[in-house]
Amino acid sequence: MTDSTTDDRSLHVIVVGAGAAGISAARSLQDAGCRVTILEARDRIGGRVQTAYDLAPHPVELGAEYIHGANVVTWDMVRQFNLTTVPDATKDDFHIYFDDRIHSGDDKLRIPSFHLVDTYEDIAIDWVEQGHPDASVHDVVVKWAELNNAVLSPGLQRLVNNLVSVREGGDWTRLGVRGMFEQNENTGGNFRIKEGYTALLEQAAADLDVTLNTPVRSISWSPEGVQIHSTAGRTFTADRAVITLPLGVLQAQDVRFTPSLPPGKEAAVNGLDAGHVDKIAMRFRERFWPQDMAGVLTTLSSQLWWRPGWGRDDEAPTLMAIIGGDAALHFESLGDGAVPEALDHLSAMFGEDARRHFETGRFISWGTDRWSKTGYSYELVNGAGLREQLSQPIDDVLFFAGEATHVTHPGTVHGAIESGTRAADEILDSH
Ligand SMILES: Cc1cc2nc3c(=O)[nH]c(=O)nc-3n(C[C@H](O)[C@H](O)[C@H](O)COP(=O)(O)OP(=O)(O)OC[C@H]3O[C@@H](n4cnc5c(N)ncnc54)[C@H](O)[C@@H]3O)c2cc1C
């Protein structure tokens, strides 16, 4: 394949995976004059970005939901493609389900030690800055509570853990504070793309050479180049490859590397955790929740609910649960029982109207999805530094991108985009 910007002497790069990282790497490389082919297992691009256009009159995000932050790289693409955004609610608009009832406004503040929901990160940061050894977020918060005579009821612990699991992908008993400390803060709020996140990546990939329905089975490499074999028996050759396989797929060794990955790379793959984060989308005939409620953080295993249409004129009566860590494993074990259990939770919180108005529900299990096997990665205790290790190129032939390789913005679309640009720069520098 040649196009107007390339000739036969140009560097040929294969990118494995057409998610945010793969598209961004391919985009940068093609713009720099390289010949680029993307191989993608699914029948669509986007990976963990997937918008449903059939659940409501407005788009509903089954994977990534928000642009996190007002100044992240995603905004360049939003502007370039003339997309529009809607800001999400602030945390004050989120209600709390605690002790079998809904709390809102000042009522939330009467929950003993409620401030920990907002301050657990600061406590973790203080711990690291004071030079203590790495520990789980749970252990650090419990220690802080002991020292400060704060009441840590089981309900409050569930509340904080549920928020941590959704944000990070792992339970607070497993998440290391030093790994969390490596991440940059989200500043400026959260925004949804009105046209859907998929629209952003589709436009970014518009003139790229993407081969869909092509799962890669094995990758052989030497300093001279790469040979990539698909499960259907096709072989693709190139000078370099960018691997954007999700951490869960790398851990499962679904793709065989020959020679095998060096020990440092293996250690990074296996030392990080591929957190499970799933969603349950529910559509109703009528709204039964308070009009001023943007979402509800709960003590239940369905963890956090929000309104996918918040702030839109055409908002349909839909709710979305986002569930991480052990609670995600629980819902995955339910299979077809996941939606009914989620409906039970809504009935417990809002009464029988939830059941009466229920129309349809969809469980999106990223943790068991064959081509992701994770929602997003997180760092276990003593896992700091592993993302950097995961991102390192091998022999200037294999390059690595994807959310798990981003040190300061893992688990995000903008982190994945930046990782793709970084890998492209590394290739261009190596040439
Ligand atoms: C439920 C959920 C909610 C989220 N919410 C947000 C949010 O609000 N904001 C935010 O910024 N981020 C969010 N994220 C995270 C964000 O979606 C990811 O960080 C990002 O999309 C990852 O992009 P990636 O390119 O690294 O990986 P992926 O998107 O997973 O791309 C990897 C690609 O590799 C392909 N692949 C896998 N195996 C093979 C194979 N053998 N051969 C060929 N191709 C293969 C996959 O199909 C996939 O397309 C969320 C994620 C989840 C799961």
The ligand as a MOL file (V3000), in Angstrom:
LIG
                    3D

  0  0  0     0  0            999 V3000
M  V30 BEGIN CTAB
M  V30 COUNTS 53 58 0 0 0
M  V30 BEGIN ATOM
M  V30 1 C -16.2040 1.1540 31.8450 0
M  V30 2 C -15.0890 2.0930 31.4750 0
M  V30 3 C -15.2270 3.4550 31.7040 0
M  V30 4 C -14.1980 4.3300 31.3650 0
M  V30 5 N -14.3930 5.6610 31.5600 0
M  V30 6 C -13.4520 6.5300 31.1140 0
M  V30 7 C -13.7210 7.9220 31.1450 0
M  V30 8 O -14.7850 8.3780 31.5690 0
M  V30 9 N -12.7570 8.7540 30.6710 0
M  V30 10 C -11.5450 8.2900 30.1910 0
M  V30 11 O -10.7150 9.1000 29.7730 0
M  V30 12 N -11.2880 6.9610 30.1380 0
M  V30 13 C -12.2110 6.0780 30.5820 0
M  V30 14 N -11.9810 4.7370 30.4980 0
M  V30 15 C -10.6570 4.2490 30.0900 0
M  V30 16 C -10.4480 4.3080 28.5640 0
M  V30 17 O -11.5460 3.7140 27.9280 0
M  V30 18 C -9.1780 3.5530 28.2140 0
M  V30 19 O -8.0940 4.0120 29.0230 0
M  V30 20 C -8.7620 3.7360 26.7540 0
M  V30 21 O -9.8680 3.6830 25.8980 0
M  V30 22 C -7.7500 2.6660 26.4120 0
M  V30 23 O -7.3050 2.8200 25.0840 0
M  V30 24 P -6.1740 1.8320 24.5450 0
M  V30 25 O -5.9430 2.1630 23.1340 0
M  V30 26 O -5.0280 1.8280 25.4830 0
M  V30 27 O -6.8120 0.3580 24.6750 0
M  V30 28 P -8.0710 -0.2600 23.9000 0
M  V30 29 O -9.0870 0.7730 23.6610 0
M  V30 30 O -8.4920 -1.4570 24.6680 0
M  V30 31 O -7.4620 -0.6770 22.4900 0
M  V30 32 C -6.7420 -1.8780 22.3000 0
M  V30 33 C -7.2480 -2.5330 21.0300 0
M  V30 34 O -6.5400 -3.7760 20.8390 0
M  V30 35 C -7.4550 -4.6880 20.2730 0
M  V30 36 N -6.9670 -6.0520 20.4430 0
M  V30 37 C -6.9850 -6.8350 21.5610 0
M  V30 38 N -6.4380 -8.0350 21.3180 0
M  V30 39 C -6.0520 -8.0090 20.0120 0
M  V30 40 C -5.4170 -8.9680 19.1610 0
M  V30 41 N -5.0490 -10.1910 19.5980 0
M  V30 42 N -5.1840 -8.6240 17.8790 0
M  V30 43 C -5.5360 -7.3990 17.3970 0
M  V30 44 N -6.1480 -6.4640 18.1570 0
M  V30 45 C -6.3850 -6.7640 19.4560 0
M  V30 46 C -8.7380 -4.4170 21.0170 0
M  V30 47 O -9.8610 -4.9220 20.3360 0
M  V30 48 C -8.7230 -2.8910 21.0910 0
M  V30 49 O -9.4110 -2.3090 20.0180 0
M  V30 50 C -12.9960 3.8410 30.8050 0
M  V30 51 C -12.8640 2.4640 30.5730 0
M  V30 52 C -13.8870 1.5980 30.8970 0
M  V30 53 C -13.7300 0.1330 30.6160 0
M  V30 END ATOM
M  V30 BEGIN BOND
M  V30 1 1 1 2
M  V30 2 1 2 3
M  V30 3 2 2 52
M  V30 4 2 3 4
M  V30 5 1 4 5
M  V30 6 1 4 50
M  V30 7 2 5 6
M  V30 8 1 6 7
M  V30 9 1 6 13
M  V30 10 2 7 8
M  V30 11 1 7 9
M  V30 12 1 9 10
M  V30 13 2 10 11
M  V30 14 1 10 12
M  V30 15 2 12 13
M  V30 16 1 13 14
M  V30 17 1 14 15
M  V30 18 1 14 50
M  V30 19 1 15 16
M  V30 20 1 16 17
M  V30 21 1 16 18
M  V30 22 1 18 19
M  V30 23 1 18 20
M  V30 24 1 20 21
M  V30 25 1 20 22
M  V30 26 1 22 23
M  V30 27 1 23 24
M  V30 28 2 24 25
M  V30 29 1 24 26
M  V30 30 1 24 27
M  V30 31 1 27 28
M  V30 32 2 28 29
M  V30 33 1 28 30
M  V30 34 1 28 31
M  V30 35 1 31 32
M  V30 36 1 32 33
M  V30 37 1 33 34
M  V30 38 1 33 48
M  V30 39 1 34 35
M  V30 40 1 35 36
M  V30 41 1 35 46
M  V30 42 1 36 37
M  V30 43 1 36 45
M  V30 44 2 37 38
M  V30 45 1 38 39
M  V30 46 1 39 40
M  V30 47 2 39 45
M  V30 48 1 40 41
M  V30 49 2 40 42
M  V30 50 1 42 43
M  V30 51 2 43 44
M  V30 52 1 44 45
M  V30 53 1 46 47
M  V30 54 1 46 48
M  V30 55 1 48 49
M  V30 56 2 50 51
M  V30 57 1 51 52
M  V30 58 1 52 53
M  V30 END BOND
M  V30 END CTAB
M  END
